[in-house]
Amino acid sequence: MSKIMFMVGETSGDTLAVELFKAMQSEGMDVNAFGAGGPKMKEAGIDLKIDLSEHAVIGIWEAIRNYKKFKGFFDQLLSLALKEKPEAIICIDNPGFNLRFVRAIRKATADSDWDPKIIYYISPQLWAWHSSRVRQISEDVDLLLSIFPFEKAWYAKHAPGFPVDFVGHPLCDRYPDLEFSDPKIIHEPRRLLLLPGSRSKELSRHLPVMVEAARAVEAEPLIVLPNESLAAQARLLIPEVADWDIQVGDVEKALSRADVAIASSGTVTLECAWFRVPTVVLYKTSWITYLLGRLFIRVKHIAMPNVMAEREVFPEFIQSDATGKNLARQVDNFLDDSQRRIELREQLDVIADSLGAKGAAIRAAKSINHILGN
């Protein structure tokens, strides 16, 4: 039996970890899994020592403000790893925490007979903000599992010899056989999907301007949030939305019925692209985080579909530009301009096709099995 430690810090990573864990089991791997993550991991049978997903923060300033809390989690998990000595540590996304964790593991085991394989699933976006750290990750990580096609070539250029496997994107497995309506057709009444984000701070910053935009657009709004806690927060934040449709979870059902969406920048923008939903993207954070980010971020766009296309496929509005008026204008353009929707569909088809074929989790499991020598 292989003892495997999972290091997961966010809701999206919680889902990925479960998909990977089940794929490892389906490949015949006998796994004793434990670590940090979220409720889905616990439900799947992973021995959850700390639920980090409920403490997720976003942005540099927010991380600094919560330093003491995360330092406590960090020390607990490092002690746990040194005690349990797993055969492998699988880090999923969450680079602010996980890159430091694997560095600490390497330092702690430098003079030890315990030398775990360290696997990183979902590449840190070094190509966007910190290419200088590629040397560190190539020294600390034994295998990187990438979900975006351009990353393998990027690492080959910046860290020759570093093992990177492009396994494909999990969306290809989650929603493999979709059927799309004609982009020229709009529902009556028109359907506007609001996706404010998966964290409390995102909701408080994004929902007010989304609601302002929704008021100005002739469409029925639907708000989708990942849990009941955020749904309750939304109703308290803006009492008006208590009378709106608020859906908890099942974002794929909402996307399959939407004519247009307004979405917080993040994983969900790629889901919008996968479902071929015209989307307006916004992002608002603390000004300290924003200004610090401008010093380091080296890509022109924040939404992953735009990064992949190397152009603005989905309109983006950041900070003070993310106003209800600006969002509503772009939503109306998508709803009223059928030719724009047709052209967008063609662009989204190209993006979706580049994400690989079905079987991402299985390919990831096979790569892990191989590096473990099985």
C-alpha positions in Angstrom: 0.0 0.0 0.0 1.3 3.4 -1.0 1.0 6.1 1.6 0.2 9.4 -0.2 -0.2 12.9 1.3 -2.5 15.3 -0.5 -1.9 19.1 -0.1 -5.1 21.0 -1.2 -6.1 24.5 -0.1 -9.1 25.5 -2.2 -12.6 24.3 -3.3 -11.5 23.7 -6.9 -8.5 21.6 -5.6 -10.8 19.6 -3.4 -12.7 18.4 -6.5 -9.5 17.7 -8.4 -8.1 15.7 -5.6 -11.1 13.4 -5.4 -11.1 12.9 -9.2 -7.4 12.0 -9.0 -7.8 9.7 -6.0 -10.6 7.8 -7.7 -8.5 7.5 -10.9 -5.6 6.1 -8.9 -7.9 3.5 -7.3 -9.3 2.6 -10.8 -5.8 2.1 -12.0 -5.3 -0.5 -9.3 -3.2 1.6 -6.9 -3.7 0.6 -3.3 -3.5 4.1 -1.6 -3.6 5.1 2.0 -4.3 8.8 1.5 -4.3 11.6 4.0 -3.6 15.3 4.3 -5.2 18.8 3.9 -8.1 19.6 1.7 -11.8 19.9 1.8 -15.1 18.1 2.5 -15.2 16.2 -0.8 -11.9 14.6 0.0 -13.2 13.5 3.3 -16.3 12.1 1.8 -14.2 10.1 -0.8 -12.3 8.4 2.0 -9.2 10.5 2.3 -8.1 11.0 5.9 -8.6 14.8 6.2 -6.3 16.2 8.9 -7.0 19.9 8.2 -9.8 21.5 6.1 -7.8 24.3 4.4 -10.5 24.9 1.8 -12.7 26.8 4.3 -9.8 29.1 5.1 -9.0 30.0 1.5 -8.0 33.6 0.8 -7.1 35.4 -2.4 -4.5 38.1 -3.0 -1.2 39.0 -1.5 -2.5 41.4 1.1 -5.2 39.0 2.3 -2.5 36.3 2.7 -0.3 38.6 4.7 -3.2 39.5 7.0 -3.8 35.8 7.7 -0.2 34.9 8.0 -0.3 33.7 11.6 -3.2 31.4 11.0 -1.6 29.8 7.9 1.8 29.5 9.6 0.0 27.4 12.2 -1.5 25.1 9.5 1.9 25.0 7.7 3.7 23.9 10.8 1.1 21.3 11.6 1.2 19.8 8.2 5.0 19.8 8.0 5.2 17.9 11.3 2.5 15.5 10.0 4.6 14.8 6.9 7.8 14.2 8.9 5.9 11.9 11.2 4.0 9.8 8.6 6.8 9.8 5.9 4.5 9.3 2.9 5.9 7.7 -0.3 4.6 10.7 -2.2 3.2 14.2 -1.6 0.7 15.4 -4.1 0.3 19.2 -4.1 -2.7 20.5 -6.0 -2.6 24.2 -7.1 -2.5 26.7 -4.1 1.0 27.8 -4.9 1.4 30.4 -2.2 1.2 27.7 0.4 2.4 24.6 -1.5 5.6 25.9 -3.1 6.8 26.9 0.4 5.7 23.6 1.8 7.7 21.5 -0.7 10.7 23.7 -0.2 10.4 23.0 3.6 10.1 19.3 2.9 13.3 19.3 0.8 15.2 21.2 3.5 13.9 18.9 6.3 14.8 15.8 4.4 18.2 16.9 3.1 20.1 14.6 5.5 17.4 12.0 5.9 16.8 8.6 4.4 13.2 9.6 3.7 13.0 11.1 0.2 9.4 11.4 -0.9 8.4 11.9 -4.5 6.8 15.4 -4.8 4.2 15.7 -7.5 2.5 19.0 -8.4 -0.9 18.8 -10.1 -1.9 22.1 -11.7 1.1 24.2 -12.6 1.7 27.4 -10.6 1.3 30.2 -13.1 4.9 31.1 -13.2 4.6 32.1 -16.8 2.2 34.8 -15.6 3.9 36.3 -12.6 7.2 34.9 -11.5 9.4 33.0 -14.1 12.4 33.4 -11.8 10.9 30.8 -9.5 11.0 28.1 -12.1 14.5 27.0 -10.9 13.1 26.4 -7.4 10.2 24.3 -8.6 12.4 22.3 -10.9 14.7 21.5 -8.0 11.9 20.7 -5.5 9.3 18.9 -7.6 9.8 15.4 -9.2 6.9 15.6 -11.6 4.6 18.4 -12.7 1.2 17.5 -14.1 -0.1 20.3 -16.4 -3.6 20.9 -17.6 -2.9 23.6 -20.2 -1.2 22.7 -23.5 1.2 25.7 -23.7 2.8 25.0 -20.3 4.9 22.0 -21.3 6.7 24.0 -24.0 7.2 26.9 -21.5 8.9 24.7 -19.0 11.0 23.0 -21.7 12.3 26.5 -22.5 12.8 27.8 -19.0 13.7 24.5 -17.2 15.1 22.0 -19.6 14.9 18.4 -18.4 12.2 19.2 -15.8 9.6 16.4 -16.0 6.3 17.9 -17.1 3.3 15.8 -18.4 0.4 17.5 -20.1 -2.5 15.3 -19.0 -5.4 17.4 -20.3 -8.0 19.5 -18.6 -10.4 18.0 -16.0 -13.3 19.7 -17.8 -12.9 17.2 -20.6 -14.0 14.5 -18.2 -16.6 16.4 -16.2 -18.6 17.5 -19.2 -17.5 15.3 -22.1 -20.5 15.2 -24.4 -22.1 18.6 -24.6 -24.6 19.8 -27.1 -24.8 23.5 -27.9 -27.7 25.6 -29.2 -27.3 27.8 -32.3 -25.4 30.9 -31.2 -27.9 33.0 -33.2 -30.7 31.9 -30.9 -31.5 33.7 -27.6 -34.0 32.4 -25.0 -37.2 34.2 -24.1 -37.0 35.5 -21.5 -33.2 36.0 -21.8 -31.1 34.4 -19.1 -28.2 36.1 -17.3 -26.0 34.0 -15.1 -24.1 35.7 -12.3 -21.0 34.0 -10.9 -19.5 36.2 -8.2 -16.8 33.7 -6.9 -16.3 31.0 -4.3 -14.9 33.2 -1.5 -16.6 35.6 0.9 -14.3 38.5 -0.1 -15.0 37.9 -3.7 -18.7 37.9 -3.1 -18.7 41.1 -1.2 -16.6 42.9 -3.9 -18.3 41.4 -7.0 -21.9 40.9 -6.2 -22.9 44.6 -5.8 -21.6 45.6 -9.3 -23.1 42.4 -10.8 -26.5 43.3 -9.4 -26.2 46.8 -10.7 -25.5 45.4 -14.1 -28.4 43.0 -13.9 -30.8 45.7 -13.1 -29.8 47.5 -16.3 -30.2 44.5 -18.5 -33.4 43.0 -19.8 -32.8 39.4 -18.7 -33.7 37.1 -15.9 -30.7 36.9 -13.5 -29.6 33.6 -11.8 -26.9 33.7 -9.1 -24.9 30.5 -8.6 -22.8 30.1 -5.5 -20.9 27.0 -4.2 -22.5 26.7 -0.8 -25.4 27.8 1.5 -23.1 30.0 3.6 -22.3 32.3 0.6 -26.0 32.2 -0.5 -27.0 33.5 3.0 -24.2 36.1 2.8 -25.5 37.3 -0.6 -29.0 37.8 0.8 -27.7 39.8 3.7 -25.4 41.9 1.6 -28.1 42.9 -0.9 -31.6 42.1 0.4 -33.0 42.6 -3.1 -31.5 39.4 -4.3 -33.5 37.4 -1.7 -36.3 37.6 -4.3 -34.0 36.5 -7.1 -33.1 32.9 -8.2 -30.1 31.8 -6.2 -28.8 28.3 -6.9 -26.3 26.5 -4.7 -23.9 24.3 -6.7 -24.6 22.5 -10.0 -23.0 25.3 -12.1 -23.0 23.1 -15.1 -26.8 23.0 -15.2 -26.9 26.8 -15.0 -24.3 27.2 -17.7 -26.1 24.8 -20.1 -29.2 27.2 -19.9 -27.5 30.6 -19.9 -27.5 33.1 -22.7 -24.8 35.2 -21.2 -22.8 35.4 -18.0 -20.9 37.8 -15.7 -18.2 35.9 -13.9 -15.4 36.5 -11.4 -12.0 35.8 -12.9 -10.9 32.3 -12.0 -11.5 28.7 -12.8 -15.2 29.4 -13.7 -14.2 31.5 -16.7 -12.9 28.4 -18.4 -16.1 26.5 -17.6 -18.0 29.3 -19.2 -15.8 28.9 -22.3 -16.3 25.1 -22.3 -20.0 25.6 -22.2 -19.7 28.2 -25.0 -21.4 30.9 -22.9 -20.6 34.5 -23.8 -19.1 35.9 -20.6 -18.0 39.3 -19.2 -15.2 38.9 -16.7 -14.5 41.1 -13.7 -12.1 41.2 -10.8 -11.9 43.4 -7.8 -9.5 43.0 -5.0 -7.8 45.2 -2.3 -5.8 48.0 -3.8 -2.7 46.8 -2.1 -3.0 43.4 -3.7 -3.8 45.0 -7.0 -0.8 47.3 -7.0 1.5 44.6 -5.9 0.1 42.3 -8.6 0.8 44.9 -11.3 4.5 44.8 -10.3 4.7 41.0 -10.9 2.1 39.9 -13.4 3.5 39.6 -16.9 0.5 38.6 -18.9 -1.9 40.9 -20.6 -5.1 39.2 -19.5 -6.6 37.7 -16.3 -9.2 35.3 -17.7 -7.7 32.0 -18.7 -9.7 31.8 -22.1 -8.0 35.1 -23.0 -4.6 33.9 -21.8 -5.0 30.8 -24.0 -6.2 32.8 -27.0 -3.6 35.5 -26.5 -6.4 38.1 -27.1 -9.5 39.4 -25.4 -12.1 36.8 -26.2 -14.1 37.6 -23.0 -14.3 41.3 -22.1 -12.4 42.0 -18.8 -12.9 44.7 -16.3 -10.6 45.1 -13.3 -10.9 47.2 -10.2 -12.5 50.6 -10.8 -13.3 49.7 -14.4 -15.6 46.9 -13.1 -18.7 49.0 -12.9 -22.3 48.0 -13.4 -22.5 50.3 -16.4 -19.5 48.7 -18.1 -20.6 45.2 -17.4 -24.2 45.9 -18.6 -22.9 47.4 -21.8 -21.0 44.3 -22.7 -23.8 42.0 -21.7 -26.2 43.9 -24.0 -23.7 43.7 -26.8 -23.6 39.9 -26.5 -27.3 39.6 -26.3 -28.1 42.0 -29.2 -25.3 41.1 -31.7 -25.8 37.6 -33.2 -22.7 38.0 -35.4 -20.5 38.6 -32.4 -21.9 35.5 -30.7 -21.2 33.4 -33.8 -17.6 34.7 -34.0 -17.2 34.1 -30.2 -18.4 30.5 -30.6 -15.7 29.8 -33.2 -13.0 31.2 -30.9 -14.3 29.1 -27.9 -14.4 26.0 -30.0 -10.6 26.4 -30.7 -9.9 27.0 -27.0 -11.9 23.9 -25.9 -10.3 21.7 -28.5 -6.8 22.6 -27.2 -7.6 21.3 -23.7 -7.0 17.7 -24.7 -9.2 14.5 -24.7 -11.2 12.7 -22.1 -9.1 10.9 -19.4 -7.2 13.7 -17.7 -7.4 12.2 -14.2 -6.5 8.7 -15.5 -3.5 10.0 -17.4 -2.4 11.9 -14.2 -2.8 8.7 -12.2 -0.7 6.7 -14.7 2.0 9.3 -14.5 2.0 9.1 -10.7 2.0 5.3 -10.8 5.0 5.4 -13.1 7.1 7.8 -11.1 6.4 5.7 -8.0 7.9 2.7 -9.9 4.8 0.6 -10.1 
